[in-house]
Amino acid sequence: MAFTFEVHKDGTSRTQVLLREYNQRWCDLKKELENFTCNGVPLTISLNSLGEPVICSSNKDGCD
């Protein structure tokens, strides 16, 4: 199984590694995803579009 990801203009990407010792809840979620979907890859989104923020403060989630 292959996963694709966005690469920034400068050739970098924003990969993240989960370690249980630092974030047990996310590791537990990943394990449940593995049990449910057989791949355990949680997808997250950035709250921006083309480098511009979709929302401008943490108390607004883009929902009206």
N, CA, C and O atoms as a Tripos MOL2 file, in Angstrom:
@<TRIPOS>MOLECULE
protein
  256   255    64     0     0
PROTEIN
NO_CHARGES

@<TRIPOS>ATOM
      1 N           0.8470   -1.1630    0.0000 N.3       1 MET1
      2 CA          0.0000    0.0000    0.0000 C.3       1 MET1
      3 C           0.9000    1.2360    0.0000 C.2       1 MET1
      4 O           1.8720    1.3120    0.7510 O.2       1 MET1
      5 N           0.5630    2.1840   -0.8420 N.am      2 ALA2
      6 CA          1.3380    3.4200   -0.9300 C.3       2 ALA2
      7 C           0.4920    4.5970   -0.4650 C.2       2 ALA2
      8 O          -0.7160    4.6390   -0.6970 O.2       2 ALA2
      9 N           1.1230    5.5230    0.1740 N.am      3 PHE3
     10 CA          0.4630    6.7450    0.6100 C.3       3 PHE3
     11 C           1.1670    7.9230   -0.0530 C.2       3 PHE3
     12 O           2.3960    7.9820   -0.0940 O.2       3 PHE3
     13 N           0.3910    8.8410   -0.5620 N.am      4 THR4
     14 CA          0.9760   10.0390   -1.1470 C.3       4 THR4
     15 C           0.8200   11.1920   -0.1640 C.2       4 THR4
     16 O          -0.0280   11.1460    0.7270 O.2       4 THR4
     17 N           1.6160   12.1930   -0.3250 N.am      5 PHE5
     18 CA          1.5490   13.3420    0.5670 C.3       5 PHE5
     19 C           1.9970   14.5770   -0.1950 C.2       5 PHE5
     20 O           2.6550   14.4850   -1.2310 O.2       5 PHE5
     21 N           1.6380   15.6970    0.3210 N.am      6 GLU6
     22 CA          1.9710   16.9750   -0.2980 C.3       6 GLU6
     23 C           3.4380   17.3100   -0.0500 C.2       6 GLU6
     24 O           3.9550   17.1020    1.0470 O.2       6 GLU6
     25 N           4.0900   17.8210   -1.0650 N.am      7 VAL7
     26 CA          5.4660   18.2900   -0.9390 C.3       7 VAL7
     27 C           5.4550   19.7990   -1.1420 C.2       7 VAL7
     28 O           4.8680   20.3000   -2.1010 O.2       7 VAL7
     29 N           6.1000   20.5100   -0.2470 N.am      8 HIS8
     30 CA          6.1590   21.9710   -0.3140 C.3       8 HIS8
     31 C           7.0080   22.4210   -1.4990 C.2       8 HIS8
     32 O           7.7710   21.6310   -2.0560 O.2       8 HIS8
     33 N           6.8770   23.6760   -1.8790 N.am      9 LYS9
     34 CA          7.6340   24.2300   -3.0080 C.3       9 LYS9
     35 C           9.1370   24.0600   -2.8380 C.2       9 LYS9
     36 O           9.8660   23.9130   -3.8190 O.2       9 LYS9
     37 N           9.6000   24.0820   -1.5900 N.am     10 ASP10
     38 CA         11.0400   23.9470   -1.3470 C.3      10 ASP10
     39 C          11.4930   22.4890   -1.2690 C.2      10 ASP10
     40 O          12.6430   22.2170   -0.9230 O.2      10 ASP10
     41 N          10.5920   21.5470   -1.5890 N.am     11 GLY11
     42 CA         10.9430   20.1310   -1.6190 C.3      11 GLY11
     43 C          10.8180   19.4170   -0.2910 C.2      11 GLY11
     44 O          11.1500   18.2350   -0.1960 O.2      11 GLY11
     45 N          10.3500   20.1030    0.7350 N.am     12 THR12
     46 CA         10.1960   19.4780    2.0460 C.3      12 THR12
     47 C           8.7590   19.0180    2.2530 C.2      12 THR12
     48 O           7.8550   19.4070    1.5140 O.2      12 THR12
     49 N           8.5670   18.1980    3.2500 N.am     13 SER13
     50 CA          7.2190   17.7860    3.6510 C.3      13 SER13
     51 C           7.1440   17.8610    5.1650 C.2      13 SER13
     52 O           8.1600   18.0570    5.8310 O.2      13 SER13
     53 N           5.9650   17.7090    5.7020 N.am     14 ARG14
     54 CA          5.7780   17.8240    7.1450 C.3      14 ARG14
     55 C           5.3480   16.4640    7.6950 C.2      14 ARG14
     56 O           4.1910   16.2740    8.0700 O.2      14 ARG14
     57 N           6.2740   15.5380    7.7390 N.am     15 THR15
     58 CA          5.9700   14.2200    8.2860 C.3      15 THR15
     59 C           6.0510   14.2730    9.8050 C.2      15 THR15
     60 O           6.7510   15.1110   10.3730 O.2      15 THR15
     61 N           5.3310   13.3750   10.4490 N.am     16 GLN16
     62 CA          5.3170   13.3420   11.9030 C.3      16 GLN16
     63 C           5.4530   11.9030   12.3770 C.2      16 GLN16
     64 O           4.9400   10.9760   11.7490 O.2      16 GLN16
     65 N           6.1440   11.7330   13.4790 N.am     17 VAL17
     66 CA          6.3640   10.4210   14.0730 C.3      17 VAL17
     67 C           5.7170   10.4110   15.4490 C.2      17 VAL17
     68 O           5.8860   11.3450   16.2330 O.2      17 VAL17
     69 N           4.9750    9.3450   15.7350 N.am     18 LEU18
     70 CA          4.3310    9.2120   17.0450 C.3      18 LEU18
     71 C           5.1470    8.2920   17.9370 C.2      18 LEU18
     72 O           5.5250    7.1920   17.5320 O.2      18 LEU18
     73 N           5.4100    8.7420   19.1310 N.am     19 LEU19
     74 CA          6.0630    7.9100   20.1370 C.3      19 LEU19
     75 C           5.1500    7.8310   21.3480 C.2      19 LEU19
     76 O           4.7010    8.8520   21.8670 O.2      19 LEU19
     77 N           4.8780    6.6070   21.7940 N.am     20 ARG20
     78 CA          3.9590    6.3950   22.9100 C.3      20 ARG20
     79 C           4.3790    7.1740   24.1540 C.2      20 ARG20
     80 O           3.5250    7.6810   24.8820 O.2      20 ARG20
     81 N           5.6530    7.2710   24.3990 N.am     21 GLU21
     82 CA          6.1090    7.9590   25.6130 C.3      21 GLU21
     83 C           5.7450    9.4410   25.6220 C.2      21 GLU21
     84 O           5.6820   10.0560   26.6870 O.2      21 GLU21
     85 N           5.5050   10.0200   24.4450 N.am     22 TYR22
     86 CA          5.1470   11.4380   24.3630 C.3      22 TYR22
     87 C           3.6710   11.6840   24.1140 C.2      22 TYR22
     88 O           3.1480   12.7280   24.5030 O.2      22 TYR22
     89 N           2.9830   10.7410   23.4700 N.am     23 ASN23
     90 CA          1.5830   10.9700   23.1380 C.3      23 ASN23
     91 C           0.8120    9.6520   23.0900 C.2      23 ASN23
     92 O           0.5620    9.1000   22.0180 O.2      23 ASN23
     93 N           0.4450    9.1670   24.2590 N.am     24 GLN24
     94 CA         -0.2330    7.8820   24.3680 C.3      24 GLN24
     95 C          -1.5970    7.8910   23.6740 C.2      24 GLN24
     96 O          -1.9700    6.9000   23.0460 O.2      24 GLN24
     97 N          -2.3410    8.9880   23.7780 N.am     25 ARG25
     98 CA         -3.6890    9.0330   23.1840 C.3      25 ARG25
     99 C          -3.6410    8.8820   21.6670 C.2      25 ARG25
    100 O          -4.4350    8.1340   21.0970 O.2      25 ARG25
    101 N          -2.7140    9.5870   21.0020 N.am     26 TRP26
    102 CA         -2.6100    9.4580   19.5530 C.3      26 TRP26
    103 C          -2.1460    8.0540   19.1730 C.2      26 TRP26
    104 O          -2.6060    7.5050   18.1710 O.2      26 TRP26
    105 N          -1.2630    7.4770   19.9390 N.am     27 CYS27
    106 CA         -0.8120    6.1100   19.6570 C.3      27 CYS27
    107 C          -1.9550    5.1250   19.8160 C.2      27 CYS27
    108 O          -2.0730    4.1800   19.0350 O.2      27 CYS27
    109 N          -2.7990    5.3320   20.8170 N.am     28 ASP28
    110 CA         -3.9740    4.4760   20.9860 C.3      28 ASP28
    111 C          -4.9280    4.6340   19.8120 C.2      28 ASP28
    112 O          -5.4840    3.6480   19.3260 O.2      28 ASP28
    113 N          -5.1230    5.8650   19.3540 N.am     29 LEU29
    114 CA         -5.9730    6.1080   18.1900 C.3      29 LEU29
    115 C          -5.4060    5.4200   16.9560 C.2      29 LEU29
    116 O          -6.1460    4.7950   16.1950 O.2      29 LEU29
    117 N          -4.1050    5.5310   16.7570 N.am     30 LYS30
    118 CA         -3.4590    4.8850   15.6140 C.3      30 LYS30
    119 C          -3.6650    3.3750   15.6570 C.2      30 LYS30
    120 O          -3.9290    2.7590   14.6240 O.2      30 LYS30
    121 N          -3.5490    2.7800   16.8220 N.am     31 LYS31
    122 CA         -3.7480    1.3320   16.9690 C.3      31 LYS31
    123 C          -5.1810    0.9490   16.6240 C.2      31 LYS31
    124 O          -5.4100   -0.0540   15.9480 O.2      31 LYS31
    125 N          -6.1480    1.7400   17.0830 N.am     32 GLU32
    126 CA         -7.5510    1.4680   16.7470 C.3      32 GLU32
    127 C          -7.7850    1.6000   15.2460 C.2      32 GLU32
    128 O          -8.5330    0.8140   14.6650 O.2      32 GLU32
    129 N          -7.1540    2.5840   14.6150 N.am     33 LEU33
    130 CA         -7.2680    2.7190   13.1640 C.3      33 LEU33
    131 C          -6.6870    1.5050   12.4530 C.2      33 LEU33
    132 O          -7.2460    1.0370   11.4620 O.2      33 LEU33
    133 N          -5.5690    0.9950   12.9550 N.am     34 GLU34
    134 CA         -4.9840   -0.2170   12.3770 C.3      34 GLU34
    135 C          -5.9580   -1.3850   12.4730 C.2      34 GLU34
    136 O          -6.0970   -2.1580   11.5240 O.2      34 GLU34
    137 N          -6.6280   -1.5160   13.6040 N.am     35 ASN35
    138 CA         -7.6000   -2.5980   13.7780 C.3      35 ASN35
    139 C          -8.7960   -2.4310   12.8520 C.2      35 ASN35
    140 O          -9.3440   -3.4170   12.3590 O.2      35 ASN35
    141 N          -9.2010   -1.1930   12.6140 N.am     36 PHE36
    142 CA        -10.4040   -0.9010   11.8390 C.3      36 PHE36
    143 C         -10.1420   -0.8360   10.3380 C.2      36 PHE36
    144 O         -10.9470   -1.3320    9.5500 O.2      36 PHE36
    145 N          -9.0280   -0.2330    9.9330 N.am     37 THR37
    146 CA         -8.7720    0.0060    8.5080 C.3      37 THR37
    147 C          -7.6060   -0.7920    7.9430 C.2      37 THR37
    148 O          -7.3990   -0.7930    6.7300 O.2      37 THR37
    149 N          -6.8530   -1.4590    8.7780 N.am     38 CYS38
    150 CA         -5.6770   -2.2470    8.3770 C.3      38 CYS38
    151 C          -4.4790   -1.3970    7.9490 C.2      38 CYS38
    152 O          -3.5070   -1.9480    7.4330 O.2      38 CYS38
    153 N          -4.5140   -0.0770    8.1450 N.am     39 ASN39
    154 CA         -3.3170    0.6950    7.8150 C.3      39 ASN39
    155 C          -2.8700    1.6310    8.9290 C.2      39 ASN39
    156 O          -1.6820    1.9420    9.0040 O.2      39 ASN39
    157 N          -3.7480    2.0870    9.7800 N.am     40 GLY40
    158 CA         -3.3500    2.9010   10.9260 C.3      40 GLY40
    159 C          -2.7360    4.2430   10.5940 C.2      40 GLY40
    160 O          -1.9060    4.7480   11.3500 O.2      40 GLY40
    161 N          -3.1300    4.8250    9.4820 N.am     41 VAL41
    162 CA         -2.5860    6.1230    9.0990 C.3      41 VAL41
    163 C          -3.6300    7.1960    9.3390 C.2      41 VAL41
    164 O          -4.5590    7.3380    8.5430 O.2      41 VAL41
    165 N          -3.4990    7.9600   10.4260 N.am     42 PRO42
    166 CA         -4.4500    9.0520   10.6450 C.3      42 PRO42
    167 C          -4.1090   10.2220    9.7280 C.2      42 PRO42
    168 O          -2.9420   10.5820    9.5720 O.2      42 PRO42
    169 N          -5.1120   10.7950    9.1390 N.am     43 LEU43
    170 CA         -4.9080   11.9640    8.2890 C.3      43 LEU43
    171 C          -5.3160   13.2010    9.0570 C.2      43 LEU43
    172 O          -6.3650   13.2250    9.7000 O.2      43 LEU43
    173 N          -4.5020   14.2080    8.9900 N.am     44 THR44
    174 CA         -4.8380   15.4850    9.6000 C.3      44 THR44
    175 C          -4.8760   16.5340    8.5020 C.2      44 THR44
    176 O          -4.3120   16.3410    7.4250 O.2      44 THR44
    177 N          -5.5290   17.6190    8.7770 N.am     45 ILE45
    178 CA         -5.5990   18.6810    7.7800 C.3      45 ILE45
    179 C          -4.9550   19.9370    8.3260 C.2      45 ILE45
    180 O          -4.9250   20.1680    9.5350 O.2      45 ILE45
    181 N          -4.4540   20.7220    7.4380 N.am     46 SER46
    182 CA         -3.9650   22.0440    7.8090 C.3      46 SER46
    183 C          -5.0980   23.0190    7.5740 C.2      46 SER46
    184 O          -5.8490   22.8840    6.6080 O.2      46 SER46
    185 N          -5.2200   23.9730    8.4270 N.am     47 LEU47
    186 CA         -6.2840   24.9580    8.2770 C.3      47 LEU47
    187 C          -5.8020   26.1190    7.4200 C.2      47 LEU47
    188 O          -5.8720   27.2820    7.8160 O.2      47 LEU47
    189 N          -5.3040   25.7660    6.2200 N.am     48 ASN48
    190 CA         -4.9100   26.7990    5.2710 C.3      48 ASN48
    191 C          -5.1890   26.3080    3.8620 C.2      48 ASN48
    192 O          -5.3750   25.1130    3.6320 O.2      48 ASN48
    193 N          -5.2150   27.2300    2.9340 N.am     49 SER49
    194 CA         -5.4350   26.9190    1.5290 C.3      49 SER49
    195 C          -4.4990   27.7900    0.7090 C.2      49 SER49
    196 O          -4.5680   29.0180    0.7630 O.2      49 SER49
    197 N          -3.6320   27.1500   -0.0420 N.am     50 LEU50
    198 CA         -2.6520   27.8670   -0.8630 C.3      50 LEU50
    199 C          -1.8170   28.8410   -0.0430 C.2      50 LEU50
    200 O          -1.5050   29.9450   -0.4900 O.2      50 LEU50
    201 N          -1.4600   28.4130    1.1650 N.am     51 GLY51
    202 CA         -0.6100   29.2250    2.0230 C.3      51 GLY51
    203 C          -1.3180   30.3110    2.8070 C.2      51 GLY51
    204 O          -0.6830   31.0170    3.5900 O.2      51 GLY51
    205 N          -2.6130   30.4580    2.6140 N.am     52 GLU52
    206 CA         -3.3820   31.4630    3.3400 C.3      52 GLU52
    207 C          -4.2660   30.7790    4.3740 C.2      52 GLU52
    208 O          -4.8540   29.7390    4.0770 O.2      52 GLU52
    209 N          -4.3780   31.3360    5.5890 N.am     53 PRO53
    210 CA         -5.1950   30.6890    6.6180 C.3      53 PRO53
    211 C          -6.6740   30.6640    6.2520 C.2      53 PRO53
    212 O          -7.2150   31.6340    5.7200 O.2      53 PRO53
    213 N          -7.3180   29.5340    6.5500 N.am     54 VAL54
    214 CA         -8.7600   29.4130    6.3820 C.3      54 VAL54
    215 C          -9.4510   30.0990    7.5470 C.2      54 VAL54
    216 O         -10.5030   30.7180    7.3840 O.2      54 VAL54
    217 N          -8.8450   29.9840    8.7330 N.am     55 ILE55
    218 CA         -9.3470   30.6660    9.9230 C.3      55 ILE55
    219 C          -8.2080   31.4850   10.5080 C.2      55 ILE55
    220 O          -7.0380   31.1670   10.2960 O.2      55 ILE55
    221 N          -8.5370   32.5130   11.2240 N.am     56 CYS56
    222 CA         -7.4980   33.4170   11.7150 C.3      56 CYS56
    223 C          -7.2980   33.3710   13.2210 C.2      56 CYS56
    224 O          -6.4120   34.0490   13.7400 O.2      56 CYS56
    225 N          -8.1050   32.5860   13.9380 N.am     57 SER57
    226 CA         -7.8960   32.4540   15.3720 C.3      57 SER57
    227 C          -8.3390   31.0680   15.8120 C.2      57 SER57
    228 O          -9.1310   30.4100   15.1370 O.2      57 SER57
    229 N          -7.8200   30.6360   16.9490 N.am     58 SER58
    230 CA         -8.1020   29.2870   17.4240 C.3      58 SER58
    231 C          -9.5330   29.1070   17.9010 C.2      58 SER58
    232 O          -9.9800   27.9710   18.0580 O.2      58 SER58
    233 N         -10.2700   30.1900   18.1360 N.am     59 ASN59
    234 CA        -11.6500   30.0370   18.6030 C.3      59 ASN59
    235 C         -12.6400   30.0100   17.4430 C.2      59 ASN59
    236 O         -13.8500   29.9670   17.6660 O.2      59 ASN59
    237 N         -12.1460   30.0340   16.2170 N.am     60 LYS60
    238 CA        -13.0150   29.9190   15.0470 C.3      60 LYS60
    239 C         -12.5720   28.6900   14.2670 C.2      60 LYS60
    240 O         -11.4010   28.5590   13.9120 O.2      60 LYS60
    241 N         -13.5110   27.7930   14.0020 N.am     61 ASP61
    242 CA        -13.1560   26.5560   13.3130 C.3      61 ASP61
    243 C         -13.6420   26.5150   11.8750 C.2      61 ASP61
    244 O         -13.6220   25.4510   11.2570 O.2      61 ASP61
    245 N         -14.0730   27.6220   11.3310 N.am     62 GLY62
    246 CA        -14.5410   27.6580    9.9640 C.3      62 GLY62
    247 C         -16.0000   27.2970    9.8120 C.2      62 GLY62
    248 O         -16.5250   27.3130    8.6990 O.2      62 GLY62
    249 N         -16.6710   26.9680   10.9120 N.am     63 CYS63
    250 CA        -18.0870   26.6070   10.8690 C.3      63 CYS63
    251 C         -18.9310   27.8240   11.2160 C.2      63 CYS63
    252 O         -18.6190   28.5580   12.1530 O.2      63 CYS63
    253 N         -19.9850   28.0310   10.4690 N.am     64 ASP64
    254 CA        -20.8930   29.1490   10.7540 C.3      64 ASP64
    255 C         -22.0570   28.6920   11.6020 C.2      64 ASP64
    256 O         -22.9250   29.4950   11.9430 O.2      64 ASP64
@<TRIPOS>BOND
     1     1     2 1
     2     2     3 1
     3     3     4 2
     4     3     5 am
     5     5     6 1
     6     6     7 1
     7     7     8 2
     8     7     9 am
     9     9    10 1
    10    10    11 1
    11    11    12 2
    12    11    13 am
    13    13    14 1
    14    14    15 1
    15    15    16 2
    16    15    17 am
    17    17    18 1
    18    18    19 1
    19    19    20 2
    20    19    21 am
    21    21    22 1
    22    22    23 1
    23    23    24 2
    24    23    25 am
    25    25    26 1
    26    26    27 1
    27    27    28 2
    28    27    29 am
    29    29    30 1
    30    30    31 1
    31    31    32 2
    32    31    33 am
    33    33    34 1
    34    34    35 1
    35    35    36 2
    36    35    37 am
    37    37    38 1
    38    38    39 1
    39    39    40 2
    40    39    41 am
    41    41    42 1
    42    42    43 1
    43    43    44 2
    44    43    45 am
    45    45    46 1
    46    46    47 1
    47    47    48 2
    48    47    49 am
    49    49    50 1
    50    50    51 1
    51    51    52 2
    52    51    53 am
    53    53    54 1
    54    54    55 1
    55    55    56 2
    56    55    57 am
    57    57    58 1
    58    58    59 1
    59    59    60 2
    60    59    61 am
    61    61    62 1
    62    62    63 1
    63    63    64 2
    64    63    65 am
    65    65    66 1
    66    66    67 1
    67    67    68 2
    68    67    69 am
    69    69    70 1
    70    70    71 1
    71    71    72 2
    72    71    73 am
    73    73    74 1
    74    74    75 1
    75    75    76 2
    76    75    77 am
    77    77    78 1
    78    78    79 1
    79    79    80 2
    80    79    81 am
    81    81    82 1
    82    82    83 1
    83    83    84 2
    84    83    85 am
    85    85    86 1
    86    86    87 1
    87    87    88 2
    88    87    89 am
    89    89    90 1
    90    90    91 1
    91    91    92 2
    92    91    93 am
    93    93    94 1
    94    94    95 1
    95    95    96 2
    96    95    97 am
    97    97    98 1
    98    98    99 1
    99    99   100 2
   100    99   101 am
   101   101   102 1
   102   102   103 1
   103   103   104 2
   104   103   105 am
   105   105   106 1
   106   106   107 1
   107   107   108 2
   108   107   109 am
   109   109   110 1
   110   110   111 1
   111   111   112 2
   112   111   113 am
   113   113   114 1
   114   114   115 1
   115   115   116 2
   116   115   117 am
   117   117   118 1
   118   118   119 1
   119   119   120 2
   120   119   121 am
   121   121   122 1
   122   122   123 1
   123   123   124 2
   124   123   125 am
   125   125   126 1
   126   126   127 1
   127   127   128 2
   128   127   129 am
   129   129   130 1
   130   130   131 1
   131   131   132 2
   132   131   133 am
   133   133   134 1
   134   134   135 1
   135   135   136 2
   136   135   137 am
   137   137   138 1
   138   138   139 1
   139   139   140 2
   140   139   141 am
   141   141   142 1
   142   142   143 1
   143   143   144 2
   144   143   145 am
   145   145   146 1
   146   146   147 1
   147   147   148 2
   148   147   149 am
   149   149   150 1
   150   150   151 1
   151   151   152 2
   152   151   153 am
   153   153   154 1
   154   154   155 1
   155   155   156 2
   156   155   157 am
   157   157   158 1
   158   158   159 1
   159   159   160 2
   160   159   161 am
   161   161   162 1
   162   162   163 1
   163   163   164 2
   164   163   165 am
   165   165   166 1
   166   166   167 1
   167   167   168 2
   168   167   169 am
   169   169   170 1
   170   170   171 1
   171   171   172 2
   172   171   173 am
   173   173   174 1
   174   174   175 1
   175   175   176 2
   176   175   177 am
   177   177   178 1
   178   178   179 1
   179   179   180 2
   180   179   181 am
   181   181   182 1
   182   182   183 1
   183   183   184 2
   184   183   185 am
   185   185   186 1
   186   186   187 1
   187   187   188 2
   188   187   189 am
   189   189   190 1
   190   190   191 1
   191   191   192 2
   192   191   193 am
   193   193   194 1
   194   194   195 1
   195   195   196 2
   196   195   197 am
   197   197   198 1
   198   198   199 1
   199   199   200 2
   200   199   201 am
   201   201   202 1
   202   202   203 1
   203   203   204 2
   204   203   205 am
   205   205   206 1
   206   206   207 1
   207   207   208 2
   208   207   209 am
   209   209   210 1
   210   210   211 1
   211   211   212 2
   212   211   213 am
   213   213   214 1
   214   214   215 1
   215   215   216 2
   216   215   217 am
   217   217   218 1
   218   218   219 1
   219   219   220 2
   220   219   221 am
   221   221   222 1
   222   222   223 1
   223   223   224 2
   224   223   225 am
   225   225   226 1
   226   226   227 1
   227   227   228 2
   228   227   229 am
   229   229   230 1
   230   230   231 1
   231   231   232 2
   232   231   233 am
   233   233   234 1
   234   234   235 1
   235   235   236 2
   236   235   237 am
   237   237   238 1
   238   238   239 1
   239   239   240 2
   240   239   241 am
   241   241   242 1
   242   242   243 1
   243   243   244 2
   244   243   245 am
   245   245   246 1
   246   246   247 1
   247   247   248 2
   248   247   249 am
   249   249   250 1
   250   250   251 1
   251   251   252 2
   252   251   253 am
   253   253   254 1
   254   254   255 1
   255   255   256 2
@<TRIPOS>SUBSTRUCTURE
     1 MET1         2 RESIDUE 1 A MET
     2 ALA2         6 RESIDUE 1 A ALA
     3 PHE3        10 RESIDUE 1 A PHE
     4 THR4        14 RESIDUE 1 A THR
     5 PHE5        18 RESIDUE 1 A PHE
     6 GLU6        22 RESIDUE 1 A GLU
     7 VAL7        26 RESIDUE 1 A VAL
     8 HIS8        30 RESIDUE 1 A HIS
     9 LYS9        34 RESIDUE 1 A LYS
    10 ASP10       38 RESIDUE 1 A ASP
    11 GLY11       42 RESIDUE 1 A GLY
    12 THR12       46 RESIDUE 1 A THR
    13 SER13       50 RESIDUE 1 A SER
    14 ARG14       54 RESIDUE 1 A ARG
    15 THR15       58 RESIDUE 1 A THR
    16 GLN16       62 RESIDUE 1 A GLN
    17 VAL17       66 RESIDUE 1 A VAL
    18 LEU18       70 RESIDUE 1 A LEU
    19 LEU19       74 RESIDUE 1 A LEU
    20 ARG20       78 RESIDUE 1 A ARG
    21 GLU21       82 RESIDUE 1 A GLU
    22 TYR22       86 RESIDUE 1 A TYR
    23 ASN23       90 RESIDUE 1 A ASN
    24 GLN24       94 RESIDUE 1 A GLN
    25 ARG25       98 RESIDUE 1 A ARG
    26 TRP26      102 RESIDUE 1 A TRP
    27 CYS27      106 RESIDUE 1 A CYS
    28 ASP28      110 RESIDUE 1 A ASP
    29 LEU29      114 RESIDUE 1 A LEU
    30 LYS30      118 RESIDUE 1 A LYS
    31 LYS31      122 RESIDUE 1 A LYS
    32 GLU32      126 RESIDUE 1 A GLU
    33 LEU33      130 RESIDUE 1 A LEU
    34 GLU34      134 RESIDUE 1 A GLU
    35 ASN35      138 RESIDUE 1 A ASN
    36 PHE36      142 RESIDUE 1 A PHE
    37 THR37      146 RESIDUE 1 A THR
    38 CYS38      150 RESIDUE 1 A CYS
    39 ASN39      154 RESIDUE 1 A ASN
    40 GLY40      158 RESIDUE 1 A GLY
    41 VAL41      162 RESIDUE 1 A VAL
    42 PRO42      166 RESIDUE 1 A PRO
    43 LEU43      170 RESIDUE 1 A LEU
    44 THR44      174 RESIDUE 1 A THR
    45 ILE45      178 RESIDUE 1 A ILE
    46 SER46      182 RESIDUE 1 A SER
    47 LEU47      186 RESIDUE 1 A LEU
    48 ASN48      190 RESIDUE 1 A ASN
    49 SER49      194 RESIDUE 1 A SER
    50 LEU50      198 RESIDUE 1 A LEU
    51 GLY51      202 RESIDUE 1 A GLY
    52 GLU52      206 RESIDUE 1 A GLU
    53 PRO53      210 RESIDUE 1 A PRO
    54 VAL54      214 RESIDUE 1 A VAL
    55 ILE55      218 RESIDUE 1 A ILE
    56 CYS56      222 RESIDUE 1 A CYS
    57 SER57      226 RESIDUE 1 A SER
    58 SER58      230 RESIDUE 1 A SER
    59 ASN59      234 RESIDUE 1 A ASN
    60 LYS60      238 RESIDUE 1 A LYS
    61 ASP61      242 RESIDUE 1 A ASP
    62 GLY62      246 RESIDUE 1 A GLY
    63 CYS63      250 RESIDUE 1 A CYS
    64 ASP64      254 RESIDUE 1 A ASP
